[in-house]
Amino acid sequence: MTTIPVSGEGFRAYDVEVGSGLTSDIAARVTPFLKNQRTLIITDSRVGPLHAGTLSAALEASGITAPVVTLPAGEETKGWDGLKDLTDAMVDAGLDRKDVVIALGGGVIGDLTGFAASVYMRGIDFIQIPTTVLAQVDSSVGGKTAIDHPKGKNLIGAFHQPRLVLCDLDLLKTLPVRDIRCGYAEVIKYGLLGDRAFFDWLEANDQAVLALEPAAIEYAVSRSVEMKAEIVAADEREGGQRALLNLGHTFGHALEAELGFGATLLHGEAVAIGMGMAFRYSARMGLCDQAEADRAVAAIAQAGLPTHMHHIRNAAFAADVLIKHMGHDKKAEGGKLVFVLVKGIGEAFVAKDVPADSIREFLIAEGATA
């Protein structure tokens, strides 16, 4: 097991534990955080039947009341209706300010549970047990919690750090291949934005990571979490360095918003396309060598991920509509577009006030309609 501490000015430190079988002794791991001998396990209709019963039974056997709340699986749950359903369940369970809820699932459940915990009784504690690669390496760490708005992803949210994150690698074994690949997009993102040596390792070991080979997946998850922990410690509220974690996200979120945040384009796939676009746009603007951009895009494609808009089946995009979505992105400042661009592999930077006309020309070159 690898333990990565997350600490920073203004928030309470916590640990991210990465390893196999971490939930087998779940009661011992969460008891230190339970002032009352009860919790509420929040999961979804896909993860719940696989893992929630076992988790709840283990806690109940240790004298901890642990009912399960199961929400519909899918990004559509991460909205106002899902938030209402979850907070209703928390009220019905009689939770008070000393209670802790457990998020058992992927990014949707983690984000929604964390946001509900941040507003319930003005804030209660929560524990993350992420069950996808994407959630383990990204959304479960750092305290960004949110729900989606029809005009943009994660527009309604709060910074609310968890008390503990348990990345049990055994939980990944039930994932479909598509979901593993989506998680890998966030893994390779860390190499592309700030660790060329990690990118080199992933380029050579991507198939081992995708196959969930024990040593490979533990290193990939641990190194990703280490990098995120370092960035969060320096910039919890995304005032500067943390924005680098959004490499590919401005392009990707616009595609997701246009397609309705559904199964047509999963978040990791959107990020993969967005990273390809960020590298190609950077090369187009003379910020990055074309060879570097080509290598980055090839490494993403090598993992079986999409890298261009035309890889999305039966989808067409208008440049001006995508730019409008980008204007609703959280990183936009005063109506000006903000992107994470690159000087090369491992050298990302935040570019503010990117000209909309330049982006429009690029989107048309990428296949969007004028």
C-alpha positions in Angstrom: 0.0 0.0 0.0 1.1 3.5 -0.8 -0.1 6.4 1.4 0.0 9.9 0.0 -0.7 12.8 2.4 -2.7 15.8 1.1 -2.2 19.0 3.1 -2.2 22.7 2.4 -2.9 26.0 3.9 -6.5 26.5 4.9 -7.7 22.9 5.0 -7.3 19.8 7.2 -4.8 17.3 6.1 -5.9 13.8 5.0 -4.5 10.7 3.5 -5.0 9.0 0.2 -4.3 5.2 0.5 -3.6 3.3 -2.7 -3.4 -0.5 -2.7 -5.3 -3.8 -3.1 -7.8 -5.0 -0.6 -8.2 -1.8 1.3 -11.9 -2.2 1.8 -11.5 -5.7 3.3 -11.0 -4.1 6.7 -13.2 -1.1 6.1 -14.5 -0.8 9.6 -11.0 -0.3 11.1 -10.1 2.3 8.4 -13.2 4.5 8.9 -13.9 4.1 12.6 -11.4 6.8 13.6 -13.6 9.3 11.7 -17.0 8.3 13.1 -18.0 10.1 16.2 -21.4 8.3 16.0 -21.4 4.6 15.2 -23.2 5.2 11.9 -22.7 6.3 8.4 -24.5 6.5 5.1 -23.1 4.8 2.0 -23.9 6.7 -1.2 -23.6 4.7 -4.4 -25.2 4.2 -7.8 -27.2 1.5 -9.5 -24.1 0.1 -11.3 -21.6 0.0 -8.4 -24.1 -0.7 -5.7 -24.9 -4.3 -6.6 -21.2 -5.1 -7.0 -19.8 -3.6 -3.8 -22.2 -1.8 -1.5 -23.7 -4.8 0.1 -20.3 -6.2 1.1 -19.2 -2.8 2.4 -22.4 -2.3 4.4 -22.3 -5.8 5.9 -18.7 -5.4 7.0 -19.5 -2.1 8.8 -22.7 -3.5 10.3 -20.7 -6.5 11.6 -18.5 -4.1 13.5 -21.5 -2.3 15.1 -21.6 0.6 12.7 -25.0 1.4 11.2 -24.5 1.7 7.5 -27.6 1.9 5.3 -27.1 2.2 1.5 -28.6 5.0 -0.7 -28.5 3.9 -4.4 -28.9 6.6 -7.0 -29.3 6.1 -10.8 -26.0 5.6 -12.6 -24.9 8.2 -15.1 -23.9 11.8 -15.4 -27.5 12.8 -15.5 -27.7 12.1 -11.7 -25.2 14.9 -11.0 -27.7 17.7 -11.1 -30.3 19.4 -9.0 -32.7 16.4 -8.9 -29.9 14.1 -7.8 -28.8 16.6 -5.1 -32.4 16.8 -3.8 -32.8 13.1 -3.7 -29.5 12.7 -1.8 -30.1 15.4 0.7 -33.6 14.1 1.3 -32.0 10.7 2.1 -29.6 12.3 4.5 -32.4 14.1 6.3 -34.5 10.9 6.4 -31.5 9.1 7.9 -31.3 11.7 10.7 -27.7 12.6 10.1 -26.3 15.4 12.2 -23.2 17.5 12.0 -21.0 14.8 13.6 -21.9 12.2 11.1 -19.8 11.1 8.1 -21.1 9.9 4.7 -19.2 7.5 2.4 -19.1 8.1 -1.4 -18.8 4.7 -3.1 -18.6 5.1 -6.8 -17.0 7.0 -9.7 -16.7 10.7 -10.3 -20.4 11.4 -10.4 -21.1 9.9 -7.0 -17.9 11.4 -5.5 -18.7 14.9 -6.8 -22.4 14.7 -5.8 -21.8 13.3 -2.4 -19.1 15.7 -1.6 -21.2 18.7 -2.6 -24.2 17.4 -0.6 -21.9 16.9 2.4 -20.6 20.5 1.9 -24.1 22.0 2.2 -25.9 19.6 4.5 -26.2 21.3 7.9 -23.6 23.8 6.5 -21.0 21.0 6.1 -20.4 17.5 7.3 -17.5 15.1 6.7 -17.3 12.5 4.0 -15.0 9.7 2.9 -14.2 8.8 -0.7 -14.0 5.2 -1.9 -13.6 5.8 -5.7 -14.3 2.7 -7.8 -13.0 3.9 -11.2 -9.5 4.8 -12.4 -10.7 8.3 -13.3 -12.0 8.9 -9.8 -9.0 7.4 -8.1 -6.5 9.5 -9.9 -8.5 12.7 -10.2 -11.9 13.6 -8.9 -11.7 11.9 -5.5 -8.6 14.0 -4.5 -8.5 17.7 -3.9 -11.9 18.6 -2.6 -13.6 19.9 -5.8 -17.3 18.9 -5.5 -20.1 19.9 -7.8 -23.2 19.3 -9.8 -23.7 20.1 -13.5 -25.8 22.9 -14.9 -27.4 22.6 -18.3 -25.1 25.3 -19.5 -21.9 23.8 -18.2 -20.2 21.0 -16.3 -19.6 21.4 -12.6 -20.8 25.0 -12.5 -22.6 24.6 -9.1 -20.2 23.4 -6.4 -17.9 24.0 -3.5 -14.4 23.2 -2.2 -14.9 20.5 0.4 -12.0 18.2 1.3 -12.7 14.6 2.3 -11.4 13.1 5.5 -10.0 10.0 3.8 -9.6 8.6 0.3 -9.4 4.8 -0.1 -8.2 3.8 -3.6 -8.8 0.0 -3.5 -7.3 -1.3 -6.7 -9.4 -4.5 -6.5 -12.5 -2.5 -7.1 -11.3 -1.6 -10.6 -11.5 -5.3 -11.7 -15.3 -5.0 -12.3 -14.8 -2.0 -14.7 -15.7 -2.2 -18.4 -12.7 -1.6 -20.7 -14.2 1.7 -21.9 -14.2 3.1 -18.3 -10.6 1.9 -17.7 -9.5 3.8 -20.8 -11.4 6.9 -19.7 -9.4 6.8 -16.4 -6.2 6.4 -18.3 -6.9 9.7 -20.0 -6.6 11.4 -16.7 -3.4 9.4 -15.8 -1.6 10.4 -19.0 -2.7 14.0 -18.4 -0.3 14.2 -15.5 2.6 13.2 -17.6 1.6 15.6 -20.4 1.1 18.6 -18.1 4.1 18.3 -15.8 6.2 15.1 -15.7 7.9 14.0 -18.9 9.5 11.0 -17.2 6.1 9.8 -16.1 4.8 10.3 -19.7 7.8 8.3 -21.0 7.0 5.4 -18.6 3.3 5.5 -19.6 4.2 5.4 -23.2 6.1 2.2 -22.6 3.7 0.6 -20.1 0.2 1.8 -21.1 -1.0 -1.7 -22.0 0.1 -3.0 -18.5 -1.8 -0.2 -16.9 -4.9 -0.8 -19.0 -4.8 -4.5 -18.1 -4.7 -3.5 -14.4 -1.4 -5.4 -13.9 -0.8 -4.9 -10.1 2.5 -3.2 -10.1 1.7 -1.0 -13.1 -1.7 0.2 -12.0 -0.5 0.9 -8.4 2.4 3.0 -9.7 0.1 4.8 -12.3 -2.5 5.7 -9.6 0.0 6.6 -6.9 2.1 8.8 -9.1 -1.0 10.6 -10.4 -2.2 11.2 -6.9 1.2 12.4 -5.8 1.2 15.0 -8.5 -2.3 16.1 -7.8 -1.6 16.3 -4.0 1.4 18.5 -4.7 -0.6 20.9 -6.9 -3.6 21.0 -4.5 -1.3 21.8 -1.5 0.0 24.8 -3.4 -3.3 26.0 -4.8 -6.4 24.5 -3.3 -8.9 26.9 -4.9 -7.5 27.0 -8.4 -6.1 30.5 -8.3 -3.0 29.5 -10.3 -1.1 26.3 -10.6 -4.1 24.0 -10.0 -5.6 25.2 -13.3 -3.0 23.1 -15.0 -5.0 20.1 -14.0 -7.6 21.3 -16.6 -5.4 20.4 -19.6 -7.8 19.4 -22.3 -10.9 20.3 -20.2 -11.9 23.6 -21.9 -12.2 21.8 -25.3 -13.5 18.6 -23.7 -16.2 20.2 -21.5 -17.5 22.2 -24.5 -18.0 18.9 -26.4 -19.7 17.3 -23.4 -22.0 20.2 -22.9 -23.1 20.1 -26.6 -23.8 16.4 -26.4 -25.6 16.7 -23.1 -23.2 15.0 -20.7 -24.4 11.5 -21.6 -23.0 8.2 -22.7 -22.3 9.3 -26.2 -19.0 10.9 -24.9 -17.7 10.0 -21.5 -15.7 12.5 -19.5 -12.4 10.7 -20.0 -13.0 10.5 -23.7 -13.8 14.2 -23.8 -10.6 15.0 -22.0 -8.6 12.8 -24.4 -9.9 14.7 -27.4 -9.4 18.0 -25.5 -5.8 17.2 -24.8 -5.2 16.3 -28.4 -6.8 19.6 -29.4 -4.7 21.5 -26.9 -1.5 20.1 -28.3 -2.6 20.7 -31.9 -3.7 24.2 -31.2 -0.4 24.9 -29.3 1.5 23.6 -32.3 -0.6 25.7 -34.7 0.2 28.8 -32.7 3.9 28.1 -32.7 4.0 27.4 -28.9 5.0 23.8 -29.3 6.9 21.8 -31.8 4.7 19.8 -34.2 6.7 16.6 -33.4 5.9 17.0 -29.7 2.2 17.4 -30.5 2.2 14.4 -32.8 3.9 12.3 -30.1 1.4 13.3 -27.4 -1.6 12.6 -29.7 -0.1 9.2 -30.7 0.3 8.2 -27.1 -3.3 9.0 -26.3 -4.5 7.1 -29.4 -2.2 4.2 -28.5 -4.4 3.6 -25.4 -7.5 3.3 -27.5 -8.8 6.8 -26.8 -10.3 9.3 -29.2 -8.2 12.3 -30.1 -10.3 14.2 -32.6 -13.9 15.4 -32.8 -14.6 13.2 -35.8 -13.9 10.2 -33.6 -17.3 10.8 -31.9 -19.9 8.8 -33.8 -22.9 10.6 -35.3 -21.9 14.0 -33.8 -21.5 17.3 -35.5 -20.3 20.6 -34.0 -20.6 24.2 -34.8 -17.6 26.4 -34.0 -19.6 29.3 -32.6 -21.7 27.0 -30.4 -18.6 25.3 -28.9 -17.1 28.8 -28.2 -20.3 29.8 -26.4 -20.0 26.7 -24.2 -16.4 27.6 -23.5 -17.6 31.0 -22.3 -19.6 29.3 -19.6 -16.5 27.3 -18.5 -15.4 27.9 -14.9 -12.0 29.0 -16.0 -13.4 31.8 -18.2 -12.6 35.2 -16.7 -14.7 38.3 -17.5 -16.0 36.6 -20.6 -12.4 35.9 -21.9 -11.4 32.4 -22.8 -8.8 30.6 -20.7 -7.0 27.5 -21.9 -4.3 25.2 -20.6 -1.8 25.1 -23.5 1.7 23.5 -23.8 5.2 24.3 -24.8 5.9 20.6 -25.1 5.3 17.3 -23.3 5.4 18.0 -19.5 5.3 21.8 -20.0 1.8 23.0 -19.7 0.8 26.6 -18.9 -2.3 28.7 -18.4 -3.1 31.0 -21.3 -5.5 33.8 -20.5 -7.4 35.9 -23.0 -7.0 33.5 -25.9 -8.6 35.2 -29.0 -12.0 33.7 -29.8 -11.3 34.2 -33.5 -8.2 32.1 -33.3 -10.1 29.3 -31.5 -12.9 29.6 -34.1 -10.5 29.1 -37.0 -8.9 26.2 -35.2 -12.2 24.5 -34.5 -13.2 24.8 -38.2 -9.8 23.3 -39.2 -10.6 20.5 -36.7 -13.9 19.7 -38.4 -16.5 22.0 -36.8 -18.8 23.9 -39.1 -18.5 27.6 -39.5 
